[in-house]
């Protein structure tokens, strides 16, 4: 009989979220004048994660989020966020990417808000992203 993996969110008693690094900068957009009419500017999100601790009743993850454009124009941000979860029970297996994405969903609204605030302050135009970050490159 195949073991059904439980949703990690059902094992969490509490979470603590800390933004440990927020680096951002505006980028000169002069390159836009050099683009051909068939070239476009694309928004890039890159999210990576690392398990810092996986103990019997505690799980700690670090997410690194890079947001910017390709080619490099307007704005870019490099943000680190740590989540510490107190668990009801230990995880049966190693943390999967699907589990890490579930936890990332919880902080996505805060990430969107921070990015909108930074872009509004630095570039005078808020970049409002949907609160739907996923691990990998989008």
Buried (B, 14 or more C-beta within 10 A) or exposed (E): EEEEEEEBEEBBEEBEBEEEEBEBEBBEBEBEEEEEEEEEBEEBBBBBBEEEEBEEEEBBBBBBBBBBBEBBBBBBBBBBBBBBBEBEEEBEEEBEEEBBBBBBBBBBEEBBBBBBBBBEEBBEEBBEBEBEBBBEEE
